[in-house]
Amino acid sequence: MAVQNYRELIVWQKAMDVVELVYQATKIFPKEELYGLTNQVRRAAVSIPSNIAEGQARQSTAEFRNFLSIAQGSRAEVETQIMIAQRLGYLPQQQTDQILNLSEEIKRMIYSLTAKLK
């Protein structure tokens, strides 16, 4: 793979965008959710670019694929938690859609990158 640094990966850059969107969105969550849903979705969001970075920094392609799989799981977790927040009335539909659309794009990019690593 020609990428020398994880920061060059567009999927990592977009995952960083999701982190920003999630942090912005969760600022408006109720205070009683600070140690519940707010913390959970933020940690899952941070996990996406973190696992992409860690995997790319590993010495083997198999390890990179494994970390991409973990990132994919965290991405699905974020989607679920954002949909929960929207259902509970914590997020407007527009913010929900923005995060979910970017998450879907990341999903496709992770699948594509994983396929290229086989």
C-alpha distances in whole Angstrom, upper triangle without the diagonal:
4,6,8,11,11,14,12,11,14,15,15,18,19,20,21,24,25,26,28,29,30,32,34,35,36,38,41,41,44,45,45,42,40,40,39,37,36,35,33,31,30,29,27,26,24,23,20,18,19,17,14,14,15,13,10,12,13,12,11,9,13,14,11,13,16,16,15,18,20,19,20,23,24,23,26,28,28,29,32,33,33,35,38,38,39,41,43,44,41,39,40,39,37,35,34,33,31,29,29,27,24,24,24,21,19,20,18,15,15,16,13,10,12,12,9,8,11
4,6,9,11,13,10,10,13,15,15,17,19,20,21,23,25,26,28,29,31,32,34,35,36,38,41,41,45,45,46,43,41,41,40,38,37,36,34,32,31,30,28,26,25,24,21,19,20,19,16,15,17,15,11,13,14,14,14,13,16,17,14,16,19,18,17,20,22,21,22,25,26,25,28,30,30,30,34,35,34,36,39,39,40,42,44,44,42,40,40,39,37,35,35,33,31,29,29,28,25,25,25,22,20,21,20,16,16,18,15,12,14,15,12,11,15
4,6,7,9,7,7,11,12,12,14,16,17,18,20,22,22,24,26,27,28,30,32,33,35,37,38,41,42,43,39,38,37,37,35,34,32,31,29,28,26,25,23,22,21,18,16,17,16,13,12,14,12,9,10,13,13,14,13,16,16,13,15,18,16,15,19,20,18,20,23,23,22,25,27,27,28,31,32,31,34,36,36,37,40,41,41,39,37,38,36,34,32,32,31,28,26,27,26,22,22,23,20,18,19,19,15,15,17,15,12,14,16,13,12,16
4,7,9,8,9,13,14,13,15,18,18,18,21,23,23,25,27,28,29,31,33,33,35,38,38,42,42,43,40,38,37,37,36,34,32,32,30,28,27,26,24,22,21,19,16,16,16,13,11,13,13,9,9,12,12,14,14,17,16,13,16,19,17,17,20,21,20,22,25,24,24,27,29,28,30,33,33,33,36,38,37,39,41,43,43,40,38,39,38,36,34,34,33,30,28,29,28,25,24,25,23,20,22,22,18,18,20,18,15,17,19,16,15,18
4,5,6,8,11,12,10,12,15,15,15,18,20,19,21,24,25,25,27,29,30,31,34,35,38,38,39,36,34,34,34,32,30,29,28,26,24,23,22,21,18,18,16,13,13,14,11,8,11,11,7,8,11,13,14,14,17,16,13,16,18,15,15,19,19,17,20,22,21,21,25,26,25,27,30,30,30,33,35,34,35,38,39,40,37,35,36,35,33,31,31,30,27,25,27,26,22,22,23,21,18,20,21,17,16,19,18,15,17,19,17,16,19
4,5,5,9,9,7,9,12,12,12,15,16,16,18,20,21,22,24,26,27,28,31,32,35,35,36,33,31,31,31,29,27,25,25,23,21,20,19,17,15,14,12,9,10,10,7,5,8,9,6,7,11,13,14,14,16,14,11,14,15,13,12,16,16,14,16,19,18,18,21,22,21,23,26,26,26,29,31,31,32,35,36,36,33,31,33,32,30,27,27,27,24,22,23,22,19,18,20,18,15,17,17,14,13,16,16,12,14,17,16,14,18
4,5,8,9,6,7,10,11,10,13,15,15,16,19,20,20,22,24,25,27,30,30,34,34,35,32,30,30,30,28,26,25,25,23,20,20,19,17,15,15,13,10,11,12,10,8,11,12,10,11,14,17,18,17,20,18,15,17,19,16,15,18,18,15,18,21,19,18,22,23,21,23,26,26,26,29,31,30,31,34,35,35,32,30,31,31,28,26,26,26,23,21,22,22,18,18,20,17,15,18,18,15,15,18,17,15,17,20,18,18,21
4,6,9,8,8,11,12,12,14,17,17,18,20,22,23,24,26,28,29,32,33,36,37,38,35,33,33,33,31,29,28,28,25,23,23,22,19,18,18,15,12,14,15,11,10,14,14,11,12,15,17,18,17,20,19,15,17,19,17,15,19,20,17,19,22,21,20,23,25,23,25,28,28,27,30,32,32,33,36,37,37,34,32,32,31,29,27,27,26,23,22,23,22,18,19,20,17,15,18,17,14,14,17,16,13,16,18,16,16,20
4,5,5,7,9,10,11,13,15,16,17,19,20,22,23,25,26,28,31,31,35,35,37,33,32,32,31,29,27,26,25,23,21,21,19,17,16,16,13,10,12,13,9,9,12,12,9,12,15,17,17,15,18,17,13,14,17,14,12,16,17,14,15,19,18,16,20,22,20,21,25,25,25,27,30,29,30,33,34,34,32,29,30,29,27,25,25,24,21,19,20,19,15,15,17,14,11,14,14,10,10,14,12,10,13,15,13,14,17
4,5,5,6,8,10,11,12,14,15,17,18,20,21,22,24,26,29,29,33,34,35,32,31,31,30,28,26,26,25,22,21,21,19,16,16,16,13,11,14,14,11,12,15,15,13,15,18,20,20,18,20,19,16,16,19,16,14,17,18,14,15,18,18,15,19,21,19,20,23,24,23,25,28,27,28,31,32,32,30,27,27,26,24,22,22,21,18,16,17,16,12,13,14,11,9,12,12,9,10,13,12,10,14,16,15,16,19
4,5,5,6,9,10,11,13,14,15,16,19,20,21,22,25,27,27,31,32,33,29,28,29,28,25,24,23,22,19,18,18,16,13,13,13,10,8,12,11,8,10,13,13,12,15,17,19,19,17,18,17,14,14,16,13,10,13,14,11,11,15,14,12,15,17,16,16,20,21,20,22,25,25,25,28,30,30,27,25,26,24,22,20,20,19,16,14,15,14,10,10,11,9,6,9,9,6,7,10,10,9,12,14,14,14,18
4,5,5,6,9,10,11,13,14,15,17,19,20,21,23,26,26,29,30,31,28,26,27,26,24,22,21,20,18,16,16,14,12,11,11,8,5,8,9,6,7,11,11,10,13,15,18,18,17,18,17,13,14,15,12,11,14,14,10,12,15,13,12,16,17,15,17,20,20,20,23,25,24,25,28,30,30,27,25,26,25,23,21,20,20,17,15,16,16,12,12,14,12,9,11,13,10,9,13,13,11,13,16,16,16,19
4,5,5,6,9,10,11,13,14,16,17,19,20,22,24,25,29,30,31,28,26,27,27,24,22,22,21,18,17,17,16,13,12,13,11,8,11,13,10,10,14,15,13,15,18,21,22,20,22,20,17,18,19,16,14,17,17,13,15,18,16,14,18,19,17,18,21,21,20,23,25,24,25,28,29,29,26,24,25,24,22,19,20,19,16,14,16,15,11,12,14,12,10,13,14,11,12,16,16,14,17,19,18,19,22
4,5,5,6,9,10,11,12,14,15,16,18,20,22,23,27,28,30,26,25,26,25,22,21,21,20,17,15,16,15,11,12,13,10,8,12,13,11,12,16,16,15,18,21,23,23,22,23,21,18,18,19,16,14,16,16,13,13,16,14,12,15,16,14,15,18,19,17,19,22,21,22,25,26,26,24,21,21,20,18,16,16,15,12,11,12,11,7,9,11,9,7,11,12,10,11,14,14,14,16,19,19,20,23
4,5,5,6,9,10,11,13,14,15,16,19,21,21,25,26,27,23,22,23,22,19,18,17,16,13,12,13,11,8,8,9,6,5,9,10,9,10,13,14,14,16,19,22,22,20,21,19,16,16,17,14,12,14,13,9,11,13,11,9,12,13,11,13,16,16,15,18,20,20,20,23,25,25,22,20,21,20,19,16,16,16,13,10,12,12,8,8,11,10,7,10,12,10,10,14,15,14,16,19,19,19,22
4,5,5,7,9,10,11,13,14,16,17,20,21,24,25,26,23,21,22,22,20,17,17,17,14,12,13,12,8,8,10,8,6,9,12,10,11,14,15,15,17,20,23,23,22,23,21,18,19,19,16,15,17,16,12,14,16,13,12,15,16,13,15,18,17,16,20,21,20,21,25,25,25,22,20,21,21,19,16,17,17,14,12,14,14,11,11,14,13,11,14,16,14,14,18,18,17,19,22,22,22,25
4,5,5,6,9,10,11,12,14,16,18,19,23,24,26,23,21,23,22,19,17,18,18,14,13,14,13,10,10,13,11,9,13,15,14,14,18,19,18,20,23,26,27,25,26,24,21,22,22,19,17,19,18,14,15,17,15,13,16,16,13,14,18,17,15,18,20,19,19,23,24,23,20,18,19,18,16,13,14,14,11,9,12,12,8,10,13,12,10,14,16,14,15,18,19,18,21,23,23,24,27
4,5,5,6,9,10,10,12,14,16,17,20,22,23,20,19,20,19,16,14,15,14,11,10,12,10,7,9,11,9,9,12,14,13,15,18,19,19,21,23,27,27,25,26,24,21,21,21,18,16,17,16,12,13,14,12,9,12,13,9,11,14,13,11,14,17,16,16,20,20,20,17,15,16,16,14,11,11,12,9,6,9,10,7,7,11,11,9,12,15,14,14,17,19,18,20,23,23,24,27
4,5,5,6,9,10,11,13,15,16,19,20,21,18,16,18,17,15,12,12,12,9,7,9,9,5,6,9,8,8,10,13,13,14,16,18,19,20,23,26,27,25,26,23,21,21,21,18,17,18,16,13,14,15,12,11,14,13,10,12,15,13,12,16,17,16,17,20,21,21,17,16,18,18,17,13,13,15,12,9,12,14,11,11,14,14,12,15,18,17,16,20,21,20,22,25,25,25,28
4,5,5,6,9,10,11,14,15,19,19,21,18,17,19,19,16,13,14,15,12,9,12,12,9,9,13,12,11,14,16,16,17,19,21,21,23,25,29,30,29,29,27,24,25,25,21,20,22,20,16,18,19,15,14,17,16,13,15,17,16,14,17,19,17,18,21,21,20,17,15,17,17,16,12,13,15,12,10,13,14,12,13,16,16,14,17,20,19,19,22,24,23,24,27,28,28,31
4,6,5,6,9,10,12,13,17,18,20,17,17,19,18,15,13,14,15,11,10,13,13,9,11,14,13,13,16,18,18,19,22,23,24,25,28,31,31,30,30,28,26,26,26,22,21,22,20,17,18,18,15,13,15,15,11,12,15,13,11,14,16,14,14,18,18,17,14,12,13,14,12,8,10,11,8,7,10,12,10,11,14,14,14,16,19,19,19,22,23,23,25,28,28,29,32
4,5,5,6,9,11,11,15,16,17,14,13,15,14,11,9,11,11,7,6,10,10,7,9,12,12,13,15,17,18,19,21,22,24,25,27,31,31,30,30,27,25,25,24,21,20,21,19,16,16,16,13,12,14,12,9,10,13,10,8,12,13,11,12,16,16,15,12,11,13,14,13,9,9,12,10,7,10,13,11,11,15,16,15,16,19,19,19,22,24,24,25,28,29,29,31
4,5,5,6,9,10,14,14,16,13,12,14,14,12,9,10,11,9,7,10,11,9,10,13,14,14,15,18,19,20,22,24,25,26,28,32,32,31,31,29,27,27,26,23,22,23,21,18,19,19,15,15,17,15,12,14,16,13,11,15,16,13,15,18,18,17,13,12,15,16,15,12,13,15,13,11,14,16,15,15,18,19,18,20,23,22,22,25,27,26,27,30,31,31,34
4,6,5,8,10,13,14,17,15,14,16,16,14,11,13,14,12,10,14,15,12,13,17,17,17,19,21,22,22,25,27,27,29,31,35,35,34,34,32,29,30,29,26,25,26,24,21,22,22,18,17,19,18,14,15,17,15,12,16,16,13,14,18,17,16,12,11,13,14,13,10,12,14,12,11,14,16,15,16,19,20,19,21,24,24,24,27,28,28,30,32,33,33,36
4,5,6,8,11,13,15,13,13,15,15,12,9,12,13,10,10,14,14,12,14,17,17,18,20,22,23,24,26,27,28,30,32,36,36,35,35,32,30,30,29,26,25,25,23,20,21,21,17,16,17,16,12,13,14,12,9,12,13,10,10,14,14,12,9,7,9,11,11,7,9,12,10,9,12,15,14,14,18,19,19,20,23,23,24,26,28,28,29,32,33,34,36
4,5,5,9,10,12,9,9,12,11,9,6,9,10,8,8,12,13,11,13,16,17,18,19,22,23,24,26,27,29,30,32,36,36,35,35,32,30,30,29,26,25,25,23,20,21,20,17,16,17,15,12,13,14,11,9,13,12,9,11,14,13,12,8,8,11,14,14,10,11,14,14,12,14,17,17,16,20,21,20,22,25,25,25,28,30,29,30,33,35,35,37
4,6,8,9,12,10,9,13,13,12,8,11,13,12,11,14,16,14,15,19,20,20,22,24,25,26,28,30,31,32,34,38,38,37,37,35,33,33,32,29,28,29,26,23,24,24,20,20,21,19,16,17,18,15,13,16,16,12,14,17,15,14,10,10,13,16,16,12,14,17,16,15,18,20,19,19,23,24,23,25,28,28,28,31,33,32,33,36,37,37,40
4,6,9,11,10,10,14,14,12,10,13,15,13,13,17,18,17,18,21,22,23,25,27,28,29,31,33,34,35,37,41,41,40,40,37,35,35,34,31,30,30,28,26,26,25,22,21,22,20,17,17,18,15,13,15,14,11,12,15,13,11,7,8,10,14,14,11,13,16,16,15,18,20,20,20,23,25,25,26,29,30,30,32,34,34,35,38,39,39,42
4,6,8,7,8,11,10,9,7,11,12,11,12,15,16,16,18,20,21,23,24,26,28,29,30,32,33,35,36,40,40,39,39,36,34,34,33,30,29,29,26,24,25,23,20,20,20,18,15,16,16,12,11,13,12,8,10,12,10,9,6,8,11,14,15,13,13,17,17,15,17,21,21,20,23,25,24,26,29,29,29,32,34,34,34,37,39,39,41
4,5,6,7,11,10,10,9,12,14,14,14,17,19,19,21,23,24,26,27,29,31,32,33,35,36,37,39,43,43,42,41,39,37,37,35,33,32,32,29,27,28,26,23,23,23,20,18,19,18,15,14,16,14,10,13,14,11,10,8,11,14,17,19,16,16,20,20,19,21,24,24,24,27,29,28,29,32,33,32,35,37,37,38,41,42,42,44
4,5,5,9,10,10,9,11,14,15,15,17,19,19,21,23,25,26,27,29,31,32,32,35,36,37,39,42,43,42,41,39,37,37,36,33,33,32,29,28,29,27,24,24,24,21,19,21,20,16,17,19,16,13,16,17,14,14,11,14,17,21,22,19,19,23,23,21,23,27,26,26,29,31,30,31,34,34,34,36,39,38,39,42,43,43,45
4,6,7,8,9,9,11,13,14,15,17,19,20,21,23,25,27,27,29,31,32,33,35,37,38,39,43,43,42,41,38,37,37,35,32,33,32,29,28,28,26,23,24,24,21,19,21,19,16,17,18,15,13,16,17,13,14,12,15,19,22,23,21,20,24,25,23,24,28,27,26,29,31,30,31,34,35,34,36,39,39,39,42,44,43,45
4,6,5,5,6,8,9,11,12,14,15,16,18,20,22,24,24,25,28,29,29,31,34,34,36,39,39,39,38,35,34,34,31,29,29,28,25,24,25,22,20,20,20,17,15,17,16,12,13,15,12,10,13,14,11,13,10,13,17,19,21,18,17,21,21,19,21,24,24,22,25,28,27,27,31,31,30,32,35,35,35,38,40,39,41
4,6,7,5,6,9,10,10,12,14,15,16,18,20,22,22,24,26,27,27,30,32,32,34,37,38,37,37,34,33,33,31,28,28,28,25,23,24,23,19,20,21,17,16,18,17,14,14,17,15,13,16,17,15,16,12,15,18,21,22,19,19,22,22,20,21,25,24,23,26,28,26,27,31,31,30,32,35,34,34,38,39,38,41
4,7,6,5,8,10,11,11,14,15,16,17,20,22,21,23,26,26,26,28,31,31,32,36,36,36,35,32,31,31,29,26,27,26,23,22,24,21,18,20,20,17,16,19,17,14,16,18,15,14,18,19,16,18,15,17,21,23,25,21,21,24,24,21,23,26,25,23,27,29,27,27,31,31,29,32,35,34,34,37,39,38,39
4,6,6,6,9,10,11,12,14,16,17,19,22,21,22,25,26,26,28,31,31,32,36,36,35,34,31,30,30,28,25,26,25,22,21,22,19,16,18,18,14,13,16,14,11,13,15,12,11,15,16,13,15,13,15,19,21,23,20,18,22,22,19,20,24,23,21,24,27,25,25,29,29,28,30,33,33,32,35,37,36,38
4,6,5,6,8,10,10,12,14,15,17,20,20,21,23,25,25,27,29,30,31,35,35,34,33,30,29,28,26,24,24,23,20,19,19,17,14,15,15,11,10,12,11,7,9,11,9,8,12,13,11,13,10,12,16,17,19,16,15,18,19,16,17,20,20,18,21,23,22,22,26,26,25,27,30,30,30,33,35,34,36
4,6,6,6,9,10,11,12,14,16,18,18,20,22,23,24,26,28,29,30,34,34,34,33,30,29,29,27,24,24,23,20,19,20,18,15,15,16,13,11,13,13,9,10,13,11,9,13,14,13,14,10,12,15,17,18,15,14,18,18,15,17,20,19,18,21,23,21,22,26,26,25,27,30,30,30,33,35,34,36
4,6,5,6,9,10,11,12,15,17,16,18,21,21,22,24,26,27,28,32,32,32,31,28,27,27,25,22,22,22,19,17,19,17,14,15,16,13,11,14,14,11,12,15,14,12,16,18,16,17,14,15,19,21,21,18,17,20,20,17,18,22,20,18,22,24,22,22,26,26,24,27,30,29,29,32,34,33,35
4,6,5,6,9,10,11,13,16,15,16,19,20,21,22,25,26,26,30,30,29,28,25,24,24,22,19,20,19,16,15,16,14,11,12,13,9,9,12,11,8,10,13,12,11,15,16,15,17,14,15,19,20,21,18,16,19,19,16,16,20,19,16,20,22,20,20,23,24,22,24,27,27,26,29,31,30,32
4,5,5,6,9,10,11,14,14,15,17,19,20,21,23,25,26,30,29,28,27,25,24,23,22,19,18,18,15,14,14,13,9,10,11,8,6,9,9,6,7,11,10,10,13,15,14,16,13,13,16,17,18,14,13,16,15,12,13,16,15,13,16,18,16,17,21,21,20,22,25,24,24,27,29,29,31
4,5,5,6,9,10,12,12,14,16,17,18,20,22,23,25,28,29,28,27,25,23,23,22,19,18,19,16,14,15,14,10,11,13,10,8,12,12,10,10,14,14,12,15,18,17,18,15,14,18,19,19,15,14,17,16,13,15,17,16,14,18,19,17,18,21,21,20,23,25,24,25,28,29,28,31
4,5,5,6,9,11,10,12,15,15,16,18,20,21,22,26,26,25,25,22,20,21,19,16,16,17,13,12,14,12,9,11,13,10,9,13,13,11,13,16,16,15,18,20,20,21,18,18,21,22,22,18,17,20,19,15,17,19,17,15,19,20,17,18,21,21,19,22,24,23,23,27,28,27,29
4,6,5,7,10,10,11,13,15,15,16,19,20,21,25,24,23,23,20,19,18,17,14,14,14,10,9,10,9,5,7,9,7,6,10,10,9,11,14,14,14,17,19,19,20,18,17,20,20,21,17,16,18,17,13,14,17,15,12,15,17,14,14,18,18,16,19,21,20,20,23,25,24,26
4,5,6,8,9,10,12,13,15,16,18,19,21,25,25,23,23,21,19,19,18,14,14,14,12,9,11,11,7,7,10,8,6,9,11,10,10,14,15,14,16,19,19,20,17,16,19,19,18,15,14,16,14,10,12,14,12,10,13,14,12,13,17,16,15,18,20,19,20,23,24,24,26
4,6,6,6,9,10,11,12,14,16,17,19,22,23,22,22,19,17,18,17,14,14,15,12,10,12,12,9,10,13,11,10,13,15,14,14,18,18,18,20,22,22,23,20,19,22,22,22,18,17,19,17,14,15,17,15,13,16,17,14,15,19,17,16,19,21,19,20,23,24,23,26
4,6,5,6,8,10,10,12,14,15,16,20,20,19,19,16,14,15,14,10,11,12,8,7,10,9,6,8,11,10,10,13,15,14,15,18,19,19,21,23,24,25,22,21,24,24,24,20,19,20,19,15,16,18,15,13,16,17,13,14,17,16,14,17,19,18,17,21,22,21,23
4,5,6,6,9,10,11,13,15,16,19,19,18,18,15,13,13,13,9,8,10,8,4,7,8,6,6,10,10,9,12,14,14,15,17,19,19,21,23,24,25,22,21,23,23,22,19,18,18,17,13,14,15,12,10,13,13,9,11,14,12,10,14,16,14,14,18,19,18,21
4,5,5,6,9,10,11,12,14,18,18,17,18,15,13,14,14,10,9,12,10,7,10,12,10,10,13,14,12,15,18,17,17,20,22,22,23,26,27,27,25,23,25,24,23,20,20,20,18,15,16,17,13,12,15,14,10,12,15,13,11,15,16,14,15,18,19,18,21
4,5,5,6,8,10,11,12,16,17,17,17,14,12,14,13,9,10,12,10,8,12,13,10,12,15,15,14,17,19,19,19,22,23,23,25,28,28,29,26,25,27,27,26,23,22,23,21,18,19,20,17,15,18,17,14,15,18,16,13,17,18,16,16,20,20,19,21
4,5,5,6,8,10,11,14,14,14,14,11,9,10,9,5,7,9,7,5,9,10,9,11,14,14,14,17,19,19,20,23,24,24,26,28,29,30,28,26,29,28,28,24,23,24,22,19,19,20,17,15,17,17,13,14,16,14,11,14,16,14,13,17,18,16,18
4,6,5,6,9,10,13,13,12,13,11,8,9,10,6,6,9,9,6,9,12,11,11,15,16,15,17,20,20,21,23,25,25,27,29,30,31,29,27,29,28,27,24,23,23,21,18,19,19,16,14,16,15,11,12,14,11,9,12,13,11,11,15,15,13,16
4,5,5,6,9,12,13,13,14,12,9,12,12,9,9,13,12,10,13,15,14,14,18,18,18,20,23,23,23,26,28,28,29,32,33,33,31,29,31,30,29,26,26,26,23,21,22,22,18,17,19,18,14,16,17,14,12,16,16,13,14,18,17,15,18
4,6,5,6,10,11,12,13,9,8,11,10,7,9,12,11,10,14,15,14,16,19,19,19,22,24,24,25,27,29,29,31,33,34,35,32,31,33,33,32,29,28,28,26,23,24,24,21,19,21,20,17,18,19,17,14,17,18,15,15,18,18,15,18
4,5,5,9,9,8,9,6,4,7,7,5,7,10,10,9,12,14,14,15,18,19,19,22,24,24,25,28,29,30,31,34,35,36,33,32,34,33,32,29,28,28,26,23,24,24,21,19,20,19,16,16,17,15,12,14,15,12,11,15,14,12,14
4,5,8,9,8,10,8,6,9,10,8,9,12,13,12,14,17,17,17,20,21,22,23,26,26,27,30,31,32,33,35,37,37,35,33,35,34,33,30,29,29,27,24,24,24,21,20,21,19,16,17,18,14,12,15,15,11,11,15,13,11,14
4,7,9,10,12,9,8,12,12,10,12,15,15,14,17,19,19,20,23,24,24,26,28,28,29,32,33,33,35,38,38,39,37,35,37,37,35,32,32,32,29,27,27,27,24,23,24,23,19,20,21,18,16,19,19,15,15,18,17,14,17
4,6,8,9,6,6,10,10,9,12,14,14,15,17,19,19,21,23,24,25,27,29,29,30,33,34,35,37,39,40,41,38,37,39,38,37,34,33,33,31,28,29,29,26,24,25,24,21,21,22,19,17,19,19,15,15,18,16,13,16
4,7,9,8,8,11,12,12,14,17,17,18,20,22,22,24,26,27,28,30,32,33,34,36,37,38,40,42,43,44,42,40,42,41,40,38,37,36,35,32,32,32,29,27,28,27,23,23,24,21,19,20,20,16,16,18,16,13,15
4,5,5,6,9,10,11,13,14,16,17,19,20,21,23,25,26,27,29,31,32,33,35,37,38,39,41,42,44,41,40,42,41,40,37,36,36,34,31,31,31,28,26,27,25,22,22,22,20,17,18,18,14,13,15,14,10,12
4,5,5,6,9,10,10,12,14,15,16,19,20,21,23,24,26,27,29,30,31,33,35,36,37,39,41,42,40,38,40,39,38,35,34,33,32,29,28,28,26,24,24,22,19,19,19,17,14,14,14,11,9,11,10,6,8
4,5,5,6,9,10,11,13,14,15,17,19,20,21,23,25,26,27,29,30,32,33,35,36,38,39,41,39,38,40,38,38,35,34,33,32,29,28,28,26,24,24,23,20,19,19,17,14,14,15,12,10,12,12,8,8
4,5,5,6,9,10,11,12,14,15,17,18,20,21,23,25,26,27,29,31,32,33,35,36,38,39,37,36,38,37,36,34,32,32,31,28,27,28,25,23,23,23,19,18,19,18,14,15,16,13,11,14,14,10,12
4,5,5,6,9,10,10,12,14,15,16,19,20,21,23,25,26,27,29,30,31,33,35,36,37,35,34,36,34,34,31,30,29,28,25,24,25,22,20,20,19,16,16,16,14,11,12,13,10,8,12,11,8,11
4,5,5,6,9,10,10,13,14,15,17,19,20,21,23,25,26,27,29,30,32,33,35,36,34,33,35,33,33,30,28,28,27,24,23,23,21,18,19,18,15,14,14,13,9,10,11,9,6,9,10,7,8
4,5,5,6,9,10,11,13,14,16,17,19,20,22,23,25,26,27,29,31,32,33,35,33,32,34,33,33,30,28,28,27,24,23,24,22,19,19,19,16,15,16,15,11,12,14,12,9,12,14,11,12
4,5,5,6,9,10,11,12,14,15,16,18,20,21,22,24,26,27,29,30,31,33,31,30,32,31,30,28,26,26,25,22,21,22,20,17,18,18,14,14,16,14,10,12,14,12,10,14,15,12,14
4,5,5,6,9,10,10,12,14,15,17,19,20,21,23,24,26,27,29,30,32,30,28,30,28,28,26,24,23,22,19,19,19,17,14,15,14,11,10,12,10,7,9,11,9,7,11,12,10,12
4,5,5,6,9,10,11,13,14,15,17,19,20,21,23,25,26,27,29,31,29,28,30,28,28,26,24,23,23,20,18,19,18,14,15,15,12,10,12,12,8,9,12,11,8,12,14,12,13
4,5,5,6,9,10,11,12,14,15,17,18,20,21,23,24,26,27,29,27,26,28,27,27,25,23,23,22,19,18,20,18,14,16,16,13,12,15,14,10,12,15,14,12,15,17,15,17
4,5,5,6,9,10,11,12,14,15,16,18,20,21,23,24,26,27,25,24,26,25,24,22,20,20,19,16,15,16,14,11,13,13,10,9,12,11,8,11,13,12,11,15,16,15,17
4,5,5,6,9,10,11,13,14,15,17,19,20,21,23,25,26,24,23,25,23,23,21,19,18,18,15,13,15,13,10,10,11,8,7,10,10,7,9,12,12,10,13,16,15,17
4,5,5,6,9,10,11,12,14,16,17,18,20,21,23,25,23,22,24,23,24,21,19,19,19,16,14,16,15,11,12,14,12,10,13,14,11,12,15,15,14,17,19,18,19
4,5,5,6,9,10,10,12,14,15,16,18,20,21,23,21,20,22,21,22,19,17,18,17,14,13,15,14,10,13,14,11,11,14,14,12,14,17,16,16,19,21,20,22
4,5,5,6,9,10,11,12,14,15,17,18,20,21,20,18,20,19,19,16,14,14,14,10,10,12,10,7,9,11,8,7,11,12,10,12,15,15,15,18,20,20,21
4,5,5,6,9,10,11,12,14,15,17,18,20,19,18,20,18,19,17,14,14,15,12,10,12,12,8,9,12,10,9,12,14,12,13,16,17,16,19,21,21,22
4,5,5,6,9,10,11,12,14,15,17,18,17,16,19,18,19,17,14,15,16,12,11,14,14,10,12,15,13,12,16,17,15,16,20,20,19,22,24,24,25
4,5,5,6,9,10,10,12,14,15,16,15,14,16,15,16,13,11,13,13,9,9,12,11,8,11,14,12,12,15,16,15,17,20,20,20,23,25,25,26
4,6,5,6,9,10,11,12,14,15,14,13,14,13,14,12,9,10,11,8,6,10,10,7,9,12,11,11,14,16,15,17,19,20,20,23,25,25,27
4,5,5,6,9,10,11,12,14,14,13,15,14,16,14,11,12,14,11,9,13,14,11,12,16,15,14,17,19,18,19,22,23,23,25,27,28,29
4,5,5,6,9,10,10,12,11,11,14,14,16,13,10,13,14,11,11,14,15,12,14,17,16,16,20,21,20,21,24,25,25,27,30,29,31
4,5,5,6,9,10,11,9,8,10,10,12,9,6,9,11,8,8,12,12,11,13,16,15,16,19,20,20,22,24,25,25,28,30,30,32
4,5,5,6,9,10,10,9,10,9,12,11,7,9,12,10,9,12,14,12,13,17,17,16,19,21,21,22,25,26,26,28,31,31,33
4,5,5,6,9,9,9,12,12,15,13,10,13,15,13,12,16,17,15,17,20,20,19,23,24,24,25,28,29,29,31,33,34,35
4,5,5,6,5,6,9,10,13,11,9,12,14,12,12,16,17,16,18,21,20,21,24,25,25,26,29,30,30,32,35,35,36
4,5,5,6,5,6,7,10,9,7,10,12,11,11,14,16,15,17,20,20,21,23,25,25,27,29,30,31,33,35,36,37
4,5,8,8,9,9,13,13,10,13,15,15,14,17,19,18,19,22,23,22,25,27,27,28,31,32,32,34,37,37,39
4,6,8,10,12,15,14,12,15,17,16,16,20,21,20,22,25,25,25,28,30,29,31,33,34,34,37,39,39,41
4,6,7,9,12,12,11,14,16,16,16,19,21,20,22,25,25,26,28,30,30,32,34,35,36,38,40,41,42
4,7,10,12,10,10,13,15,14,15,18,19,19,21,24,24,24,27,29,29,30,33,34,34,37,38,39,41
4,6,8,7,6,10,11,11,12,15,16,16,18,21,21,22,25,26,26,28,30,31,32,34,36,37,39
4,6,6,6,9,10,11,12,14,16,17,18,21,22,23,25,26,27,29,31,32,33,35,37,38,40
4,6,5,6,9,10,10,12,14,15,16,18,20,20,22,24,25,27,28,30,31,33,35,36,38
4,5,5,6,9,10,10,12,14,15,17,19,20,21,23,24,26,27,29,30,32,33,35,37
4,5,5,6,9,10,11,12,14,16,17,18,21,21,23,25,26,27,29,31,32,33,35
4,5,5,6,9,10,11,12,14,15,16,19,20,21,23,25,26,27,29,30,32,33
4,5,5,6,8,10,10,12,14,15,17,18,20,21,23,24,25,27,29,30,32
4,6,5,6,9,10,11,13,14,16,17,19,20,22,23,24,26,27,29,31
4,6,5,6,9,10,11,12,15,15,16,18,20,21,22,24,26,27,29
4,5,5,6,9,10,10,13,14,15,17,18,20,21,23,24,26,27
4,5,5,6,9,10,11,13,14,16,17,19,20,22,23,25,27
4,5,5,6,9,10,11,12,14,15,16,18,20,21,23,25
4,5,5,6,9,10,10,12,14,15,16,18,20,21,23
4,5,5,6,9,10,11,13,14,15,17,19,20,22
4,5,5,6,9,10,11,12,14,16,17,19,21
4,5,5,6,9,10,10,12,14,15,16,19
4,5,5,6,9,10,11,12,14,16,17
4,6,5,6,9,10,11,12,14,16
4,5,5,6,8,10,11,12,15
4,5,5,6,9,10,11,13
4,6,5,6,9,10,11
4,5,5,6,9,10
4,5,5,6,9
4,5,5,7
4,5,5
4,6
4
